Structure formats: structure tokens, C-alpha cells
Amino acid sequence: MPQLMGGECVVTCVFLLVLVSDAMPTQHTWNATCPAPCECAVCKSALYGGWLKTVDCSNEKLSLCPRDLPRDTQALLLRGNAVDVTQVPSLPDLLQLDLSYNMITSLADLPLKRLSALLHLNLEGNAIETLPSDSLSALGDLQTLSLAKNNIKILSEDSLSGLSHLRELSLSDNKLHVLNATWWQHTEHLETLQLSNNEISVIEDHTFTSLPRLTHLSLANNGLTSLQRYSFSRLNKLQHLILDGNGLVTIPAVAFSGLANLHLLSLSSNPIAKIGYRDFYKLPVNEVHLCNMPVLRIVDPGAFYDLHNLLVLQMHDNPNLAYLARGAFVQTPNLHELYLHNNKLTTLSADLQNALPHVHLVSFHGNPIHCDCNIVWITRLVRNTSTTAEPKFDELGRTTCDTPKRWHGVKLHDLPSSSIASVCPPTVIPFFNNRYNLGLGTTATFECRAVGTNNLRISWILANGKPLNNTSNNSRIKFDPIGKLTINFVKAMDSGTYTCVATSDAGFDTKSSVLRVHSKKARVLLLGVATDFVTVTWNGTSDTIFCGEYTILHRRKGSDSPYKQIHIHAHARSFTVSHLHPETTYEFCIAYGSNHTRLNCIDVRTMGEKFNKQGITRFDPTKVLIVFMFICVSFVAMCVLVAMVKRHRRREAYKDPTTVVGNYNLGHMSNISLDDLYNPPSTPISTSKTSLVNKKKT
């Protein structure tokens, strides 16, 4: 990629007369009076592409621009000073000006109208924060402009107005957060745009549509996590796209689909975990870089599909890349160089020779190679001394076996292939943890792959003991034949052991993982707090069948020491942690499983010593006894009062019937006939008692 102005790479000067006479024609010599402390010579300019009469005053701690500069100066280099830029003289032939690292804070200080003939301007490493409208419009012939390593946060719509001939622009190492399509409306001839090391998080659709001639675009080391479908629309001439060091987690294939002339695509140092089927489908690229990717683990079948122009694949120094599928390369007939060194690969499939018929060079050193039947084809190839044998393995002296133990450290070209069995069972490569603790309703994903030959197949055994393969059908539990198991909306019943099984005609291999399901509602709650103890309770643990695997963790807030653990019993409801320090904040968490997955935490601050003393002072036995006696006396008095009231209500004075007055007087009573009141029956009264009396005796 062409480099913009900056540093010692811009101009190569020839100061010695002997070198001058050898390096350039005599007509390029310059007889000029050079002001101290500068040096004057005719130099080859990497930007201009020819010889320029150059005055070099770089790194001289100047505060003023040197006077008496030669009138015909074509390149003025003032890098690494603190010159007063307002004093830059008018030089009619000046084509190149380097003012990098001069503590410039504003473009308004530059006498740009006196520099209208400039073709190349370097303002790198200054303290410029804004780019006002039309601030550079006087430089209508400018071709390259570097504003890298400043403090620019945003541009206005007309910041680059008048720069219709600009071909290269660097805004790297600034503080840009967003990009606006209107910024480029006056720079339709731009070919190289450097935007690396900013804080750009998104590239909106049609951001670069005003740059149809753009060939080089760098967006490295920003905060990009995804790309839009039309982020690079109308960049039909783009050849180099650099996206290193961003936050991309998947290959944004849809954003690359319209780049018809793309030659180099670099995605190194992104957190992409897997290269999947057709992620680079039909791209016209000649070279792809996928290096230094910390979480890349899997390259699946068809990852590099239909890449007829691909010549070089750089996929090295990925510390977790452990699986390269035997069918990763499909219709990539012209691949010549494959760099796979310093990964975590244990083997390479023999199908590589058929899939890559023209591959010339392979680097495979620095991998933990497992030397079994799967590697025999490489050992035979590296021992072949024929100059026509391909592919060639680079750094054979560093390409050694890691396992099994008896071959550890043995170089592949020294490995006796006759000692290795021609067939061997498959090997499972697990991309899952030994244990998982997941919340109810979440999704469980187990990635599993295998290497081997002779009809290799992968299946799973579920927690209930039932096998799961590509013929199984379950709406909640999904199986991908490449080895991926997905359980949606996990339930308590899903807890248990899951086993990945790789089978071939030569045998089988297995790897397992344990899933435990906890309640997402589990919470730790404060029940009580004092000077030296805290009592906590919890809820939500009864939703799962493994409630005995919950733990209360606690430690002093901000401490680096390990958590102290309290295992929750099935019937426990609270726990008191004692021997704590007064006026100290402690962290209490409820966790689940053997790896103590924290579900919820609270901070509790213990009381001070004063609280403890106040509690002791208030406890007075005498006062307590008086209160108790008062309560007892009051209770007895109340009982006596109630008894007296009841006794009073039961007592009534005797009343003489003759003195009864009221509605029923004596006169009325005398008129009542006794016969009317009661008429005894004519038959004798017989009861249970009288019926037993003997009549004869009566």
C-alpha cells in the first residue's frame, strides 16, 4: 500500500558528492547557499517520484523558520521543531512541505495562500482539533495530505473543499467517532484513505459513494463490530481493504460482495471464533490475511469456496486454531502459498493435495502435531528429495511431533513412517468446556469436531442416554452434522452429561461435558447486620433439581483474596457469617456449580463499635423487671375486675308476686281459670320407671 508522508521514508537525500555523482545526473546538482543549521541537496522524493531541491531542517529545535531560504526550494522539511508557521516564506517553486511534529494547533496559522503550488503537505503529529470549512481550499493542486496523529474529532461538510486533485489522505490516529458521506464530496479523485486507529464503531451504508476511484482503504484498529450491507457500495476499484484489529465476531461477507476488484483483504486480530461455510464465497481476492486472531478455533468445510483468484492465504499465529476441515478448500485451484505456522493444529488432511493442486509452499511448524496415520502423507512428502515434489513444507527443522510421547520432538522428515499404523481411530477435538452452568430458558451450544479417515461420522449422546445424529428430529434440540449441538430454552431436565462421539471404520473416540441448569431468579438477600456479623438469606434456588449446588460466597469488598464459600443445604434458609470487622464493606454472592458461577451479588457494610456499645447500654435488667411486674399487676387487676362484674350480674333481689306491677296486675291474674292452665290426662302416666313397678304390689 502506498505510504503517506511521514518519517524518514519520505525523502532519500544524497549528501556526499561521490554518491551524488553516482546516483543522479549532473544536471540535478544544486548550487545554493544553505542557511544554518539546515542541509541542502537534490533528493529523490518518494511522493513526487522525481528529484527535488530539498532544504532539510528536521529535528533542529527551531522556533523560527530559517531565513534566506533558496528562492528555488522545491521541498522544505521542518519536521520535529516548534517553528512559528506564520513565518513560512513564500517560495514559488515549493512542492513539498513537511511540518510534522511542530505543535501546530490550528490550520488558520498556516499561510496557505503563499503555498498554493504545494503538491504534498505533511501535518502529522500536531495538536489540530478541528478542520474548519474551506481551511485548505487554497491548495487546489494538493495531491497528498497527512493529518495523522492529531486530535481531530469531526470534519465539517466543507473541510476538504477545493481539494479536487487530492489522491492520498491520512486521518489515522485521531479521535473520529463517526464518518459522514458528505466529507468526501470534494475529493472524488481520492485513491488512498487511511482511517486506522480512530474510534469509529460503525460504517453506515453508502459512506464512501463519493470516492469511486478509491483503491486503498484502511480502517484498522477501530471499534467496528459489524458492517452494513452497503458500507462499501460503489467502491468498484477498491483493491486493498484493511480491517485488522477491530471487534468483528463474524466474517461480514455481505459487505464484501460488491467489491469486484478486491485484491487484498486483511481481517487479522479480530475476535472471530469460526470461519464458516462460504464466508469468502466468490470474492475476487488474491490474498487473505487471518493472523493473530486470539479466539479463532475452527475452519469449517467450504470456508474458502470458489476463490479462483486466491494465491496467498496467511492464517498463522492463531493460538487457538485447532481444526482445519478436510473440505475447507473448495474450488481454490490457484492457491500457491498457505501459511499455517504457530497455530494449534494437530494434523493436516491428506485431501489438501487434491484440493490445492498448485499449492507450492506450506508452513506448518510451531503446531502441536499428533503423529499418527493422519500425518503419514506429510512424512513421505518431506522425505522426497525430488525438486518437483509439492507442496514444499517450510521450516522443516522446526516441524516436529508433539504427541504421542514416544515421538515428542522428532522432526517429521526423521519420523519412520513404517512405524506408524496405516489406519487409526478418529480423534475428537472438543470446543466445549468440561462443565457449563446455564440459566433456565437460555441456549446451550456444544461445538465438537473430529479428525480421521475411513468414513468419519459424528454423533451425540444426550443427558438422558439417547443418541442424537443427523437423522434425529427435535424442535428444541438441534444437531448439525459437522458436530454442533444446540439446546434451546434449557430446562432443569436437561441437566446431565453430553458426549460427543466420533466413529470411523477404524474405531471411535469420545469427549464429554456436564451441563447444570440453575434458576436465573436466584438472589442473595440481607436478613440482618451488626458490628461483627451479617445474616443473609436467599431465594429462587428451588426452581432446579440441583439446588444443593448453590453456594454463598463472601469476602471483603475490593479484596483480591479468594472468596470464602458456604454450601447451601437443601433445607437451609439463612446463614450468619461471623467474626467480621466493624465498619467494613463485604461482598456476598450466590453462585452455582463447581466453578462457582456468580448469579447475584450484594454489598453489605457492618456497623461500627458505637452501635455495639449503644446496644449494651440500653439493656438494663432493673428496668426490664419493673416493666415485667407492672404487666403482671395490671393483668391480675383486670382479672379481679372481670370477676366482680360477673358476680354482680348474677345477684337479683326477691320480688313478692302480690306486688308485681306492670301490664299484668292482680286483677287480671284472678280471672285466669286454673282448669284452662292445665288439664291432666285421663289415662295414668306411664314412664320407663313406673312401667317396671309390679301392679300387684301397688
Secondary structure, 3 states (H helix, E strand, C coil): CCCCCCHHHCEEECCCHHHHHHHCCHHHCCCCCCCCCCEEEEEEECCCCCEEEEEECCCCCCCCCCCCCCCCCCEEECCCCCCCHHHCCCCCCCCEEECCCCCCCCHHHCCHHHHCCCCEEECCCCCCCEECCCCCCCCCCCCEEECCCCCCCEECCCCCCCCCCCCEEECCCCCCCCCCHHHHCCCCCCCEEECCCCCCCCCCCCCCCCCCCCCEEECCCCCCCCCCCCCCCCCCCCCEEECCCCCCCCCCHHHHCCCCCCCEEECCCCCCCEECCCCCCCCCCCEEECCCCCCCCEECCCCEECCCCCCEEECCCCCCCCEECCCCEECCCCCCEEECCCCCCCCCCCCHHHHCCCCCEEECCCCCEECCHHHHHHHHHHCCCCCCCCCEEECHHHCEEEECHHHCCCEHHHCCHHHCCCCCCCEEEECCCCEEEEECCCCEEECEEEECCCCCEEEEECCCCCEECCCCCCCCEEEECCCEEEECCCCHHHCEEEEEEEEECCEEEEEEEEEEEECCCCEEEEEEECCCCEEEEEECHHHCCCHHHEEEEEEECCCCCCCEEEECCCCCCEEEECCCCCCCEEEEEEEECCCCEEEEEEEEECCCHHHHHHHHHCCCHHHHHHHHHHHHHHHHHHHHHHHHHHHHHHCCCCCCHHHCCCCCCHHHHHCCCHHHHCCCCCCCCCCCCHHHCCCCCC
